[in-house]
């Protein structure tokens, strides 16, 4: 059964993977045998993350990319193909939330930027990676969404809208790419202690309320999300597509 999770010979791109959930996913994929491209907007962080993972003896390449810019995302995909000749796994983890406050007050350009970075870029990633996957009739695309897409919010509403859109993007792409044996799924984390979500979990009142409503009695850590990513990227999930998997310590069912 352990061979079901063996990613030896596979190549994976993980966007937004120099820290937090993306970093945990990239490390887990590499530790299960995949060659992994780590990426983010910050070239120095990319270099540092790739070096640290390579120091573990893992096959890792660092390529900077702002996923909200289509030309940079294309360079990321092309650079992966140039280096390793294939893309078996594409993980769209990069996302932004530059507005913390009521959605009724969000500027137009900020809302558009959130949607382009969090949703449009994931469609671009699928479009760019799918050609190579189609040639081999095999591939796995995984997006990292959020349980925010399941609920309303008075402070991160636009972000939640973008995360809900990812659920439908997964369903559509699963239908379109399924005939080529390309699986498309979504991970839906609860509140995880990352720099990205710091405004939420550092708010002691909000954090305490969340923990109280979480059956497992704690907030998430980045490594809590890595296992489901390995599953979805591996042969263990070969008949799984179009799904959104909630990993939140039970928060959503308790609410």
C-alpha positions as CSV (number, residue, x, y, z in Angstrom):
1,X,0.0,0.0,0.0
2,X,2.9,2.4,0.6
3,X,3.6,2.5,-3.1
4,X,0.2,4.3,-3.6
5,X,1.8,7.4,-2.2
6,X,5.2,7.1,-4.0
7,X,5.8,10.1,-6.2
8,X,9.2,9.0,-7.5
9,X,9.7,10.2,-11.0
10,X,7.0,12.8,-10.8
11,X,7.5,16.5,-11.2
12,X,5.5,19.1,-9.2
13,X,5.0,22.8,-9.3
14,X,3.8,24.4,-6.1
15,X,3.0,28.1,-6.2
16,X,3.3,30.3,-3.1
17,X,5.6,27.6,-1.6
18,X,8.4,29.5,0.3
19,X,6.5,29.5,3.6
20,X,3.3,28.4,5.3
21,X,1.0,25.8,3.7
22,X,2.7,25.9,0.4
23,X,6.1,25.2,1.9
24,X,4.8,22.3,3.9
25,X,3.2,20.8,0.7
26,X,6.3,21.3,-1.4
27,X,8.4,19.6,1.3
28,X,6.0,16.7,1.7
29,X,5.8,16.1,-2.1
30,X,9.6,16.1,-2.3
31,X,9.9,13.7,0.7
32,X,7.6,11.3,-1.1
33,X,9.9,11.3,-4.1
34,X,8.8,14.1,-6.4
35,X,11.0,16.7,-8.0
36,X,9.5,19.9,-6.8
37,X,9.6,23.5,-8.1
38,X,9.1,26.0,-5.3
39,X,8.0,29.5,-6.1
40,X,6.8,32.8,-4.8
41,X,7.1,36.5,-5.7
42,X,10.2,37.0,-3.6
43,X,13.3,35.8,-5.3
44,X,15.4,35.7,-2.1
45,X,12.8,33.6,-0.3
46,X,12.6,31.3,-3.3
47,X,16.4,30.8,-3.2
48,X,16.5,30.2,0.5
49,X,13.6,27.8,0.5
50,X,15.0,25.8,-2.4
51,X,18.4,25.7,-0.7
52,X,17.0,24.5,2.6
53,X,15.0,21.7,1.0
54,X,17.9,20.7,-1.2
55,X,20.1,20.5,1.9
56,X,17.8,17.6,3.0
57,X,18.8,15.8,-0.1
58,X,15.5,16.6,-1.9
59,X,15.2,17.3,-5.6
60,X,14.1,20.9,-5.6
61,X,14.3,23.8,-8.0
62,X,13.5,27.5,-7.2
63,X,11.8,29.7,-9.7
64,X,10.4,33.1,-8.7
65,X,6.9,34.0,-10.0
66,X,4.1,36.4,-9.3
67,X,1.1,34.2,-10.3
68,X,-1.0,37.3,-10.9
69,X,1.1,38.1,-13.9
70,X,0.4,35.6,-16.8
71,X,3.8,36.0,-18.4
72,X,5.6,35.1,-15.2
73,X,3.4,32.1,-14.6
74,X,4.2,30.9,-18.2
75,X,7.9,31.3,-17.4
76,X,7.4,29.2,-14.3
77,X,5.8,26.4,-16.3
78,X,8.3,26.7,-19.2
79,X,11.2,26.7,-16.7
80,X,9.9,23.5,-15.1
81,X,9.6,21.8,-18.5
82,X,13.1,23.0,-19.5
83,X,14.6,21.6,-16.2
84,X,12.7,18.3,-15.8
85,X,10.9,17.7,-19.1
86,X,7.4,17.1,-17.6
87,X,4.7,18.4,-15.2
88,X,2.8,15.7,-13.4
89,X,1.4,17.7,-10.4
90,X,0.4,21.4,-10.3
91,X,-0.5,22.8,-6.9
92,X,-2.0,26.3,-7.0
93,X,-1.5,27.6,-3.5
94,X,-0.5,31.2,-4.0
95,X,-3.1,33.8,-2.9
96,X,-3.5,37.3,-1.6
97,X,-5.8,39.2,0.7
98,X,-4.9,42.8,0.7
99,X,-8.2,44.0,2.2
100,X,-9.2,43.4,5.8
101,X,-12.5,45.1,6.4
102,X,-16.1,45.3,5.1
103,X,-16.5,44.3,1.4
104,X,-18.7,47.3,0.9
105,X,-15.6,49.4,1.3
106,X,-13.2,47.5,-0.9
107,X,-11.8,49.5,-3.9
108,X,-12.5,48.2,-7.3
109,X,-8.9,47.6,-8.2
110,X,-8.3,45.7,-5.0
111,X,-11.2,43.3,-5.6
112,X,-10.1,42.8,-9.2
113,X,-6.5,42.0,-8.0
114,X,-7.8,39.4,-5.5
115,X,-9.9,37.7,-8.1
116,X,-7.0,37.7,-10.7
117,X,-4.4,36.4,-8.2
118,X,-6.6,33.8,-6.4
119,X,-8.8,32.6,-9.2
120,X,-7.6,33.6,-12.7
121,X,-4.1,32.5,-12.0
122,X,-5.3,29.0,-11.0
123,X,-7.1,28.7,-14.3
124,X,-4.0,29.9,-16.1
125,X,-1.9,27.3,-14.3
126,X,-4.3,24.5,-15.4
127,X,-4.3,25.8,-19.0
128,X,-0.5,25.9,-19.1
129,X,0.1,22.6,-17.3
130,X,-2.6,20.5,-19.0
131,X,-1.0,20.2,-22.4
132,X,1.9,18.2,-21.0
133,X,-0.4,16.1,-18.8
134,X,-2.7,15.4,-21.8
135,X,0.2,14.0,-23.8
136,X,0.8,11.4,-21.1
137,X,-2.9,10.9,-20.2
138,X,-2.1,11.5,-16.6
139,X,-1.9,14.4,-14.2
140,X,-3.1,15.9,-10.9
141,X,-4.0,19.6,-10.3
142,X,-4.6,20.7,-6.7
143,X,-5.8,24.0,-5.5
144,X,-5.6,25.3,-1.9
145,X,-8.8,27.1,-1.0
146,X,-10.3,27.9,2.4
147,X,-13.3,27.2,4.5
148,X,-13.8,31.0,4.2
149,X,-15.4,30.1,0.8
150,X,-18.2,28.3,2.7
151,X,-19.2,31.1,5.0
152,X,-19.8,34.9,5.0
153,X,-17.3,37.2,6.6
154,X,-17.4,40.9,7.7
155,X,-13.6,41.3,7.4
156,X,-12.3,39.1,4.5
157,X,-15.4,38.9,2.3
158,X,-13.6,39.4,-1.1
159,X,-11.1,36.7,-0.2
160,X,-14.0,34.4,0.7
161,X,-15.6,35.1,-2.6
162,X,-12.4,34.1,-4.4
163,X,-12.1,30.9,-2.4
164,X,-15.7,29.9,-3.2
165,X,-15.0,30.5,-6.8
166,X,-12.2,27.9,-6.6
167,X,-14.7,25.2,-5.6
168,X,-16.5,25.7,-8.9
169,X,-13.3,26.0,-10.9
170,X,-12.3,22.6,-9.6
171,X,-15.6,21.1,-10.7
172,X,-15.5,22.6,-14.1
173,X,-11.9,21.6,-14.8
174,X,-12.6,18.1,-13.5
175,X,-15.3,17.7,-16.1
176,X,-13.2,19.2,-18.9
177,X,-9.9,17.3,-18.1
178,X,-11.3,14.0,-16.8
179,X,-11.3,12.4,-20.3
180,X,-7.5,12.9,-20.4
181,X,-7.1,11.3,-16.9
182,X,-6.2,14.6,-15.3
183,X,-7.7,14.9,-11.8
184,X,-8.5,18.3,-10.3
185,X,-9.3,18.7,-6.6
186,X,-9.3,21.3,-3.9
187,X,-8.0,21.4,-0.3
188,X,-10.1,23.5,2.0
189,X,-8.2,24.4,5.2
190,X,-9.6,26.0,8.3
191,X,-7.6,28.6,10.2
192,X,-4.0,27.7,10.0
193,X,-1.2,29.4,11.8
194,X,0.6,31.0,8.9
195,X,1.9,34.5,8.2
196,X,-0.9,34.9,5.7
197,X,-3.6,34.4,8.3
198,X,-1.8,36.2,11.1
199,X,-4.4,39.0,11.3
200,X,-7.0,36.3,12.2
201,X,-5.1,34.0,14.6
202,X,-3.3,36.9,16.4
203,X,-6.6,38.4,17.3
204,X,-6.9,36.6,20.6
205,X,-10.7,36.9,20.8
206,X,-11.3,35.6,17.3
207,X,-8.7,32.8,17.8
208,X,-10.2,31.7,21.1
209,X,-13.7,31.6,19.6
210,X,-12.5,29.5,16.7
211,X,-10.7,27.1,19.0
212,X,-13.7,26.8,21.2
213,X,-15.9,25.8,18.2
214,X,-13.3,23.3,16.8
215,X,-13.8,19.7,17.9
216,X,-10.0,19.0,17.8
217,X,-9.5,22.0,20.1
218,X,-6.7,23.8,18.3
219,X,-5.8,25.9,15.2
220,X,-4.1,24.2,12.3
221,X,-0.4,24.1,11.5
222,X,1.0,24.0,7.9
223,X,2.0,20.4,8.2
224,X,-1.6,19.5,8.9
225,X,-2.4,20.3,5.3
226,X,0.5,18.5,3.6
227,X,-0.8,14.9,3.9
228,X,-4.0,15.5,1.9
229,X,-1.9,17.1,-0.8
230,X,0.3,14.0,-1.1
231,X,-2.8,11.9,-1.3
232,X,-4.4,14.0,-4.1
233,X,-1.1,14.1,-6.0
234,X,-0.6,10.3,-5.8
235,X,-2.0,7.1,-7.2
236,X,-4.0,6.7,-4.0
237,X,-6.4,9.3,-5.4
238,X,-6.5,8.0,-9.0
239,X,-10.3,7.8,-8.9
240,X,-10.8,11.1,-7.1
241,X,-11.7,14.3,-9.0
242,X,-13.8,17.4,-8.8
243,X,-13.8,17.4,-5.0
244,X,-13.1,19.9,-2.2
245,X,-11.6,18.3,0.9
246,X,-12.2,20.2,4.2
247,X,-9.2,20.0,6.6
248,X,-10.2,22.2,9.6
249,X,-10.1,20.2,12.8
250,X,-13.9,19.9,12.5
251,X,-14.7,23.6,12.7
252,X,-17.1,23.7,9.8
253,X,-19.3,20.7,11.1
254,X,-19.4,22.2,14.6
255,X,-20.6,25.6,13.3
